[in-house]
């Protein structure tokens, strides 16, 4: 087939520049003989598709993808942040038989534009033990330096660093508990509640591989030479990571809660609700906490007695109490300008719903033991601040109202995921001392008298998937539930789901959830036998029947996370005579002068073969499915270097012997 002509770029434009790269667009044309106004198809210009390239000035070109139209969008073009601030876009036409490409047409170099900085931060460990080092940093390497502080529950600074983008705490923190992070940059301070959480060794830890051994010897060599069918013993040592903790239940795109009336909560009775919550995924505008009667009529079944949304960053800007006792009750809106429920961290939550003797109402929100400052409006007739009472607020809980953590709102709810532990209903409002008492953890066998219903999830749910409470009202039911649509508009039926048990809050007592660390070895083309191991040590037997170069990885994993390390490359001699090289997610072998490259993952690959003099002797590109291979004729018996690229990036380079 004829190689197509090179495209002609008419528009090349940078759209955005950020830490992930550059976003851009390109529009191009192909010379053709069609009269003006008639459609031109790719076949008319001997093209099947077009390859899109990008090149930062003074850097190598990058293959970014393909398009069948005469335009393309680029997202997150990789760039060297220490390199030039100019970039260009390129396009090449691919022949109909996909065996040849036109020359790449390049745009002029363009400025990358104004760099957009993100304030997102990250921590390098999800589970931290006393005196264990950890590091907090900006995700964006170009972010301006900041001042960092970690504060304990008394507001005292325990660790700090100034004028840096990376906050390293080499010696760790000794005291178990949660620590607020304050980051001050350019005069603006952001606070992340309970961002760093130090937990005891007893509740389990993030696995960490200390050493890898081959036949009992710790090796730092890059390669280990062995014979085919030779048996090796691979071993490891690791940190103590096993333990036992409190048990929680996963939110799992559902709601966690129960019917308030079963706990004796009736009209004009004060009560509080508390739980430890950890949100692991937070789609925008999912639910934080709600009290609702899904069996009621429209539209009350849609908004509920009380509802609150949570943003993807954990912001709870407002929650609303409207009641469901009248057709159009006045809405009470609480606004929390500085409140953030930290994602991927344990947060202790208390919400109070209180009436006084004058029939006035208020709701207080405690996060991690701290009363959150708020303002409120009662329709257009009244307003106030945190602890002030709302006059004449007649909000009566109905016999059908459920209290619910997480989940979603409305007929087509957007739900979140996470874990809930130590759920309870308290008789009346809570004082600061009572909030602190509940946050510290309760003894299920010796509960305070004001605990109406308490679920610690240490005992299994019954056959109907309900957990039965302890407290002054025993056997009140709570569950993880999903909504099954009913016949009336907006209505639904709370349907208990089988609970998914998981490691609960590490700051409270419990032993129901066992944290067990197990090893997994991955050895493509290898035979593994007698595998055994714990968190601190383990071993397996390994052998290969085929000559080649092989890699082996070990992963230690428990419910808190995992750690992976790679053993040295095993160079196997002898075997069946076929040269076989395993390269991570692919392998190569030669048969009768033909090189075969087998891919474990689908994608578009470019394979280039060089002789020992560095001369390119063969190359091929193809889109392959997982498990397929690419064949290239080598010719002379010699040693070759095979360079494999995927979507413009070098995946691996390896020597191959054509025998």
N, C-alpha and C positions, 0 to 999 in steps of 0.2 A: 504493500500500500504506500501511497505517496506521503512523504512527510509534510505536514501542513505548514503554511507560512506562519511567521511570528505574529502574534496579536499586536494591535496598536492601542496603547493606553490613552484614554481621553480624560479620565478623572482619577486622581490619586489623592487621598485626603486622610490625614490623621484625625481621629475622633476623640481619643482620650489617651492619657499616659498615667500609669499608676504602678504600684510595686509588683503587680503580676505581669506587667508588660505594656504593650501599646495596642490600642484598638484602632482599626483603620478600615477604609473601603477603597475598592478599585472598580472602575468601569472601563471596558475596552471594546474594540471593534476588530473585525476580520475583513480583509479585502475580499470582495466577491463581485460577481457579474450580474447579480439580480437588479432589476429596475428599481428605482426609488419607490418606496411605499410597499413593496412586496416583502413578505416575511422571509428571513434567511435562517436556515437550519444548520446545525453543526455538520451534517453530512454534506451540505453544499460547499463547505470550506475544508473538507477532508479531515474533520476533527471529531473526536468522540467526547472529549472533555478538555478541561484546562487546569493546569497545575498552578497553584498560587505560591509565591515565594516572598520572603522579606529579608532585608539585609540592613543591619545596623552598620553605619560607616566604620570601616577598619575591622569588621568582624566577618565571619563566614556566612554565606547565604543559608537560609533556613526554609525548608519545604513546609508549608503551613496547611496544605489540604488541596482538595479538588473541587471544581464546580462545573456544572454542565451549562450554566447560563453565562452571559457575557458580562458578569459582574461578580464581585466577591466581597465578603465581609471577613475581616481579620479580628480575632479576639485574643488578647493577652499574648502578643508576639513577644517571645523571650528576648530580653535585652541585658546587656552588661551595664549595671548601674554606675560603674566607674568609667564607662566608655563614652563614646561620642553621643551627642544629643540629636543626631540626625539619622534618618532611616529612609529607605526606599522600598517600593513594592515592585514585584515582578510577576509576570504571567508567561506561561509556555503552553502551546497547543499540543495535544496528544493525538497521534494518528488514530484512524478508525480501528486498526488492528491492535492498537496500544503497544506497538513495537518500537515506535520512534517518537521523539518530541521535537518541536521547533526550538529555535534558540529562545532564550529567556529575554523578553522585553522588559526593560527596567524603567521606572519613573525616575525623575530627578530626585536627589536627596532632599528630604523635607525635615523641618524642625519637628521634634516630637511634641511640642506644645507645652503648655503649663502642666507641671506634674501635680497630680491630686494625691494628697497625703491622707492616709486613714489612721485613726486613733486607736484601732483595735490592738489589744494586747494579748499575750499568750504566756503560758507557764509550761515548763518542760516536763513536769511530772504531775500525774493526776492523783497519786497517793503519796504522802510524804510522812516519814517517821521522825521522831525526835532526833535532833542533831544531824539530820540528813540534808545534804546540800541540795539547792534547787535554784532555778533561774527564771526570772520574769523579764519579758522584753516586749518592745513594740513589734508587731508583725511586719510593719513597713520599715525596711532598713534605712530609708531616707528621712525618717521622722526626726524632728528636732529633739535634742536631749531634754530630759526632764528630771525633776526631783521625785524620789520614791520613798514612801514610808509604809511600814507595816505596824498596825496598832492592835493591841489586845482588847479584850472586852471592856476594860476600864478606860479605854481611850489613850493608853500610854504607848509611846513609840518604842518598839522592841528591835526593829532593824530599819536602816535607812541608807540611801545613797543619793548623791547629788550630781546633776549635770551629766547624765548618761542615758543611753537608750537601752542598756541591758543592766538589770538589777540582779546581781549575783549574790546569793546568800551561802557562802562556802561552808560555814560552820553550822548551818541550819538553825532551828529553833528548838529549845529543850521542852517547853511546856506544851502539853496536848491541848488542842482547842482550835477555834477558828479566828482568823486575823483579817481585819479590814485592810485593804490596800488603798492608799492615797497617792495619786499621780498628779504632780503640778507641772504644767508646761505653759510657758508664755503667760503666766499670771492666772491661768485657769486650772482649777483643781477638780479632778474626777475621783469619786470614791466608789470602790467595788467591795460590797459587803461580803465578809467571810470568803474572800478570794483565795486565801491560803488556809488549808486545813491540815493540821498536824494530828495524826491518829496513832494509837498505841500499836505496838508490835502484836498484841494478842488478837487483834481483829483481822490480821492478814495484811499483806503488802503487795505492791507491784513487783512482779518477778524481775530478777536481774541475773544475767549469766555472768559469773566471775571469770571462769577459765574453761577452755576447751582442751581436751587431751586426746591423743592418739596412742593406743597401747600403753596407757598410763603415763605418758610423757606430755607435758605442756610444750607445744611447739609454736614457734613464731615464724617458721618457714612459710614461704608463699606456696610451696609445692611439696608434696610427699610422693615419692616413687614407690610403687608396689607392683606385684605381679598379678595377672589375671587369676581369679579364684582364691587369692590370698585373703584370709580372714583378718580383719582388724577390729579392735575394740575402741569405739569412740565413747568418750566420757565427758562429763562436765561437772562443775561446781557452781552453786548459786546462792543467793541470799535466802534467809529464812523468810518465806512468804506465806506459808500456810497459817491458818488461824480460824477463829470462830467469832461471829459477830451477830448483832441484832439482825432480824430478818424483816425485809420490806417486801412490798409487792409492786410489780411494774404497772405503770399507767397503761401502756400498750394501746394507745389510741382509744382509750375508754375514760370513764369517770370513776372516782373512788369516793364512796360515801354511803349514806343510808337515809331512812325516813326519820325526820325529826320527831314526828308525833309518837313514834315507838319509844323515844327517849323521854317522853313526857313534856316535850316542848309544845306549848299551846299559845293561843293569842295572848300578847302582852306579857309573856314570861321572858325574863332576861336570861341569856345564855351566851357561852363562848365556845368557839371551835378552835382546835389546835392540831398541828401535825408537823413532822419533819418532811420536807419535800425537796427532791432534787430533779430538776428538769434537764433532760439530756437532749431533747430536740424541741425547738420552739418556733413553729411556723407563725407568721404574723397573725395577730388577732385571734389566737386560741384562748381558751378560758383558763383563768387562774382559780377562782372560787365562785360558786353560785349556790343559790337556794331557789329551787324551781319546782313547779308542778306541771310536769309534762302531760298529765292526764286532763288538765283544765282546757278551757276554751280559748280560741284564738282572739286577740294576740297575746294574752297573758302567758300561754304555754310557750311562747317564743322568747319573751323577755325575762320571765321568772320574778320571784320576790326580790331577789338581789342578784346582781351579776357584775363580773369584772373581767376584763380582758388583759392579756399579758403580751407584750411585744417580743420580737425575736431577740432583743437585747435584754429582756427581763424587766422592762419598764411597766409599772402599773400606774398609769397616769391618773386614772379615775375609776371609782366603782360606784354603782348606782343601786339605790334601794327604792323600789316603787310600790311594793306590796301587790297583792292580787285580790284584795277584798272588795274593790270597786272597779267600775268600768274604766275610769280615767283618773287614778290617784295621782297626787302631786309627786314628782320625782325628787328624791334627795340625792344629790351628787357630791361625793367626796373626791377631792383632787389631791394627789400626792406628787408634788413637783420633784422631789429628790429621792424617790423610792425605787430601788432596783433589786429584784430577786435574782441573784447571780446565777446564770446558766451553768450547768455542769458542776454545781457545788451544792452542798447541803445547806438548806435554809430552814430555820425554825419560824413558824408562822402562827400567830394568834390573832383571831378576829373576834371582837366582842360585839354583842347586840343587846343594848341595855335600855330599860325604862326606869324612870324615877317615880316618886310618889305623886308628882304633878302631871303624870302622863306624858312627860317629855321623853325623847329618844336620842340615843347617840350610838355611834359605832367607832371603836378604836382598833387600830391595826398595829400590832407589834411584829417587827421583823428582826430575828436573831436577838430577841430580848430587848430591843430598843423601840420605844413608842415612836411611830412615824408621824412627822408633822403634816398636817393637812388643813385644807380649807373646805367649807361645804356651802352649798346653796340649796335652799328649800323652795323649789319653784322660783318665783320672782319676789316672794314675800319676805324671806329671811335668809341670812347668811351668817357664818361664824367660822371659828377655827377649831383645832384638834379636839379639845376636851369639852367644848361648850355643847350644851344641850339644844336639840332641835325642838322648837315649840310645836305642840299640837300635831305631832307626827303619828298618825294612826296606822301602823304597819302590823298587821296580824298574820302570823304564820298559819297556814291552813293545815288540815289533817293530812293532806296529800303531798306536802312539800318535802323534797329531798335536799340534803346538803351535799355538795359535791366539790371535791378538788379536781382540777384539771378538766379534761374533756373539751367540749366546744359548745357553741350557742346556735340557736336557730334550727331551721329545717335541714340545712346542709352544713353541719358544723365542721370547722377546721380544728382537728384535735392535735394534742401534743403528746410527748412521751417523757417518761421519767420514772421516779420511784417515790412511794409514800411509805412512811413509817410512823409509829406511835401516834395514832389518830385518837382524838378524844373529844367529848362534849362535856363542858363544865357548867355547873349550876351558877348562873349569874355572870356579872362582869368579872374581870380579873384585876387584882392589884399588881404592881410591879414585882412584889415579892412572890406572888403566885405564878406570874409569868416565868420568873427565874427558876422556880421550883419545877415547873413542868418541863422547861427547856433542859434542865439538868438530867431528866429521866426519872420515871416513876417505877416503883416496885408494884407489880401487878397483884401481889399478895397482901400489900399494905398500902392501899390507895387513900389519898386525902378524901375527906367526907364530901367535898364538893364535886368530885368526879362522878358524873352521871353514867357515862359509858366510855370505856377505854378498850382500844384494840391495839395490841402490840404485835400481832401477826406471828407470835412465837408458836401458836398452835394452829393446826391446819384448818382450813375451811371445811364445813360439813358437806354432805352429798348434794345439797342445793347450791353450793358455792358461796355460802354466807359465812362470815366470821361472827362469832358470838362474843358480846362484850363482857367485861368485868366492870364493877363499879356499883353505885347505889341502885342502878337498874341493870341487873344481869340479863344476859342473853338478848340484848338489842342487836339487831342484824345490821351488818355493813358488808359491802362487797365491791368488787370491781365489776362495773356493768357497762353495757352498751345499750343504745336505744333502738328498739324495734318499732318502726312506724305503725301508727294506729290509723283508724279510718277517718277520724276528724282532722281537719286542717291543722297542721303544726303539732299534732299530738304524738306521743310516743310512749312506749312501755319500757321501764327500766328492767333490763334482763341480765341477771348475774352471769358472769363469765368465769371460767375456771381460772383461778389466780396464777400468775407467773411469779414464783418466789425468786428473790435475789438478795444479795448482800444489802443490809439496811444501813441506817445511820451509824457511823463509827463512834459517835460521841455519847451513845447511851448503851446501857448494859444489855446483853443478849447473847445467846449461844446457839440459836436454832439454825443459823446458816453457816455451813462449813465452807471455808475458803480453801480449796485444794488445787495445788499447782501440778500440772502434768506436762511432760515433755513430748514434742513431736519432731521426729527427724524426717527430712525430705531429701531423698537421694535418687534422682532420676537415673534409671538403668541399673541401679544398685539393688542388692538384696539385703534387707534389714531383718535381723532375727534377735530374739532374746532382749527386746527393748524393755527397759524398766527405769523408773526414776521418780524423784520427789522434787520439792522445791530446792533442796540443797545439793543433791547429787543424783547421778544416773548414768546409764551406759546402754549401748547397743552394739551388736555385731554387724559388720558391713563387709560385703565382698562384691566384686564385679567379674563377670564372665567375658566381657568384651574390652579390648584395648581402647584407650581414649583418655581424655582429660575430663574429670568430673568434679562438680561442686556439691557439697552437702551442707544443708542448713539445719540448725536446731532452733526450735521455738519453745520457750517456757510460757505457759499461759494459765491464768486463773480468771475469776470474774472481775478482778480489778484491773486487768490489762495483760500485756505480754512483752517479751523481749526476744529478739532474734539475733543470732550470730552465725557466721559462716566458717566452717573448717577450712584448712588449706586445700588447694586444688590437688586432687589425687590423680597422678599420672600413671595409668595402668598399662603395662607392657604385656605382650603375648595375646592370648585369646584366639578369636576366630579369624584374625587376619584382616578384618575390615577396620580401617581407621575411623574412630567414632569420637567426636568431641561434643560434650554437653555444655551448652553456654546459657546457663540461667533458664530462660523461657524458650530455648530452642536447642537443636543439636545438629551437627553436621557429620556426614560420612561420605566416603568415596567408594565407588564400585566401578571397576573397569574404566577408569579415567574420567568418570562423571562425578561431580560434586553434588550431593543432595543436602539441602538445608531444610530441616523440618521445624515448623513453628508451632509452639504451644498456644499462642494467642493470635487472634485474627488481627489484621491490619494491613497497611500498605508498606512493603519493605523494599529497600534497595540494597542489593548485594554486589559488592565490587571485589574482584580477585586480583591480587598482585603477586608477581614472582619475587624471588629473593633480591632481585636488583631494584625493586620498587616500581617496575613497569606494570601498568594496568593491562591485564591479559583478557579479562572478561568482566562483564557487568550485566545485571538484569534487575528489572523492577516489576513487581506484581502485587495486586491485592489478593491476599490469601486468607482462607478461613483457618480456624484453629485445627491443628492436626495435619494440615496440608504441607506439601514440600515444594521447593523450587529446585530445579536441576540445571546445572551449568557444566558444559564440557570443558575439561582442563587440558587435555592433551598430554604433554610430556610428564613423565614421572619425576616429581620434584616436590619441594616444600613451597607452599603458597600461604599468603596471608589473606584471610577472608575478613572483609569489613562489612558489617551488617548495620544498616540504618533503617529506622522506622520513623516515617513522617518527618524526615529531614534531620533526625537526631541519631548520633552513633549509639547503637545498642551494645555492640561487642565487636572486638577484633581478635582473631585467634589464628594460630598457625595450623595448617592442615597438611598432612603428608599424603600425596597421591602415590600409592604403592604400585 
